Amino acid sequence: MFKEFAKGLSITFKHLLPGHSTTVQYPTVKLKPSDRFRGLHRLVPSQDREKCVACYLCPTVCPAKCITVESAENEKGEKYPKVYTIDLLRCIFCGYCVEACPVEAIEMTGVYEMANYKREDFQFTKQRLLK
Amino acid sequence: MVNLTIDGKQVTVSKTATIYEAAKEAGIHIPVLCYAKKLLPYGACRVCLVEVEQMKGRLIPSCTTPVSEGMVVTTTSDEINKVRKTVLEFLLVNHVVDCPVCDKGGECDLQDLTYEFEVVTNRFEGEKFDLPTDEVNPLIERNMNRCVLCGKCVRVCDEIVGYGSYSFINRGFETKIATAYDRGLNCEFCGQCLSMCPVGALLPRPFKFKARPWQLKEVDSVCGYCGNGCTVTLGVLNKKVETIRFNDKIGVNDGNLCIRGRFGYSYVNHEDRLTMPLVRKDGELVETDWDEALQVVADGLSKAQKGLGVGIISGARLTNEELFVLKKVARTLGTENLDHSGGECYKSVTEGLKETLGVAASTATFPQIEKADVVLAIRSDFYETHPVVGMVVNQAIRRNGAKLLVIADKRGKLDKLPGARTLLSKPGLELDVLNAMAKVLIDEGLAQTEGIEGLAELKTALTDFDPAQVAERSGVDFELLQTAARQLAGAKNVAILMAYGLPYQGFNKELATAAANLALLAGIPGRAGSGLYLCGEKANSQGAIDLGILPQGNGLGAQLMLSAAAEGKLDALYVVAEDPLSSYPDRDKVAKSLEKVPFLVVQDLFLSPTAQQADVVLPAASFAEKDGTFTNAERRIQRVRQGIPTPGKARTDGAIFAAVAGKLGNSLSFTGPAAIFAEIGKEVPAYAEFDFNEIGPQGVVWGGETLQPVSHKVVNAGAGKTVEADFKLVTGSALYHSGTVSTRAKGPIAVLPEPYVELSREDAKGLKVVDGDLVKVNGNGVELQLKVKVGNRLPKGVLFVPYHFAEAQVNRLYKGEAVIAVKVSK
């Protein structure tokens, strides 16, 4: 019985040794989330503009109604989003917008550090989302 | 009636129905692409294929196959679905699938069918088209890469509009829809084609990329332009009217609209709309609040009423309820000087028809025109003022073989319709032609004389109108004149059409009297299926007449008020929803009266030239911003609904009137348009039978489908008069505009941006001018400089100037006469 007790404790002590901890010293150490993690959105740029064609599918599908799109016509006669804003305070990170997008113009990144001081800072405009 | 079985269901339908229509009646859904209710069957898309027991071996297109007794139809089976799916795959071979950027996405028939039949892959491959889009015209965007060749646009433009802009060109895979010589579109821009297009090949350019169809809130209302009373469904997004939606389910127009109805809505969103009341202080109009403005109005008006009196001139684009409250304001003030829209222009109805028929309205409804055997249009401009009625005339001709006769001084759109015959007279002599036709009826014993009063006097009066002589002096073909009269008498159903409005004041009453004489002699008024139509220029012209927005007692009419003001015999004018300075005849007189009158209140949407002269300007609401009813030219009372809020501090006219009355000490308290409508019924018996909340989608017609005339009296209409001059000028309405407000709307103004003088090719040659040159038009002691537009419409020596443009100041030259002698020089 003592043998089993020692065996068990040795596992415990092993974990106390340096290099065996699962706790990460955030924020000095940061983990890389999985590729399928649903973090901050990103608008995918193409050569000279955003890939988005302002089809309004993401604001339509969004269950939290946090996406605002306003389409317009650019000099080439193409449809583009004049306004594209996501209100992250309302976003529930469900990823439906990514799923609905017919041109793969929006994706979700691994960025999860989104704390901020002002409400306005949670309005992610097109410029911020394109970064 | 024919009995048949569809999907095991027993159906009984009329023998003219197709399988598709029978199924629809039975509530069975058959998918279609090229079918449209108002068009003739075509069978282009092959999506509606069904199986018929008696015609085994092949599938039958249900939209073109008539029903027959004992037919057994199956509308869905695995085989049918397979074939339909294949048809869709074929269509998708060269359809560019750019749904994300296509404005049709969400209401596209092809998209819906693709979804319904789960066409996720395509077994066939082919080249996608890369045709250039039509970027030339400002209103209709044509992207032929998306076209599925259903031919709806071709058919609607031909069958309904009668213009024929489109046709199929090329063959096989190369087939496409194109205009003549495959150039940019240059047509009436009524937009019927884009309302029909099942895909995104034809789209409204002003609405391009504005919104998705599912985001729009739809509000059914009535168009605020002409008296036809078309239903317009406003597409509202973020408190703004973004587009007019297609709606063929309700209303009188079967989904048809003209350029103003479909593209002329944008003035309601105009940035120049008045948003604050303005009061003149130290010679300048300055913004103020309602309380102050209303106080100034009330003080000014009551002071004037104690002095030489107040005159109230209203427009005819207010709702019935607002006009009623206006009348209350006039009563509170104690003034009898009340009138609407120029005063002279509607005399055709209020005096011409009243004297002869004893009623002041059209005697039948528009759907009856479609069943007419003979249609007589007086003044070819009828199509220009009321395009959608013109489309009904076109259908009468094409569907039912109606004969169209036009009495006019120029050729117009109506003249181009199949089989149309124009009695082309010298301007000002149309009246003589009508009289001569009446004489033909009497002389040849074709006239109905029983129960007609005043026949003997008319006979004496008509001795001066011997058809041969009239033909000679008016230039009308003698035989045609006789044939026309005979056709009129011989036909079962006859429709006589005439429009009235501000630019058509010369011989207005006389023309209507002569038309009524002719109608009475041909037995038209009160006969089911026939009718005499006098159609107002404005959305609620008929309502204004019904409600009696006319001089009360010994009061002055609009023209007399202006004259009195010019002579300093009136102390205040209250002008509502009108711009007399721009649109009334004799601008100099109007200018003088506006200058002379000590106190002028203008209530309008824009700071019009008249409003700029005012002491107080009150910002009002457009048709899209209010609730109420309009009465159209066929006496149909229809609901107007609010789609958007008024801009800034603007208020509806009704609210302003109530507030003015309140300041004057008569607190009119109405809980809303329904209460006012009930109140109207107490004063206007014809309106008493209706309840505001029960006015259905088709509206209600007072006086019944066929209005029985009160009297049958023929009256001497007198003779017309033309002028002897090398150039005779007539004013009128251009197809693309209505009144002056459409010049603030982007659609109409994009097509017709500026005033012009239209002249014939011969005259252009004689004057050595081409399109776009400036000419000087000199008449009535006034010289105007106008751009030339050369056209085929006019006979030699006749000039046409549209009256819509304030900056052209056409009304300096036009003083209400039928025809003006002018000199033209380069």
Interface residues (C-beta under 8 A of the other chain):
Chain A: V53 A54 C55 Y56 L57 T60 S71 A72 E73 G77 E78 K79 P102 V103
Chain B: C99 P100 V101 G105 T133 E135 K208 F209 K210 A211 R212 W214 Q215
